[in-house]
Every structure is written in structure tokens, then in C-alpha cells.
Amino acid sequence: QVQLVESGGALIQPGGSLRLSCAAFGFTFSSYAMNWYRQASGKERELVATITSAGDSTNYADSVKGRFTISRDNALNTMYLQMNSLKPEDAAVYYCNAQDIYYGRRWYPELWGQGTRVTVSS
């Protein structure tokens, strides 16, 4: 029931743009900060961007500052990652993440989506 579902990954050329979405189900989405992570082949998973529960503050990895924008629409229980000026090194599986979620009698220390793959290639 408690679930995060990413979508929007695609094959895109360098310099192109793409918007990823993360739909949340089964918990009070508007109460929680959210994160985007990514994991490239053979690399460790890295934090890309974070956003507060109200969407009033964001943070980004240095590698994506000025190119990526994290946002959320709490009315739609959805978070987004707008990616512009994509580079080959941005290619990865992108994951939606939330931490320390409570809903009803249950506690989820970490919640991860299934991931959506972004391929940047000419």
C-alpha cells in the first residue's frame, strides 16, 4: 500500500531535457521531505536533490546545480525532477526516496521507488 512509483525515464541526447515524476501512495505525502537519488552502472547510489515537505526549500548535489530542479505538488501527491542540459554522466537509474515515514500503526525507516532509467547518449 505504501509505495513510491517513478516514471519519465527515457533515452535522451546530450543537451536535452527530461522530467521525472514520483507518485506517492498510501501515506500522507505532504508531511514528508522527499529525495531523488541516482545510481549509475558500477557506481554507488548518490543523493541528487532534496525538498522539504512544503516545497519551500531545496538542495542539490554540486554536479547538478543550475541544471536540475526538484519540485512537488502535494495536492497531486507527486514529486518531480526537471533535468536540463543533460550530460552523459547523468545517465543512471533515478530513485524516489523518503525517510522515517509513519502511517497508521506502521513505520517505514526508508521508502524507495522501483527506479526509472535515464540514458543519455547520441
NORVENDA-V201305 format. One record per helix or strand of 2 or more residues. SS is the DSSP state (H for helix, E for strand). FROM is the first residue (numbers start at 1). TO is the last residue. If there is no record, write none. Layout:
BEGIN
((SS;FROM;TO) (SS;FROM;TO))
END
This chain:
BEGIN
((E;3;7) (E;11;12) (E;18;25) (H;29;31) (E;34;39) (E;46;51) (E;58;60) (E;68;73) (H;74;76) (E;78;83) (H;88;90) (E;92;103) (E;106;112) (E;116;120))
END
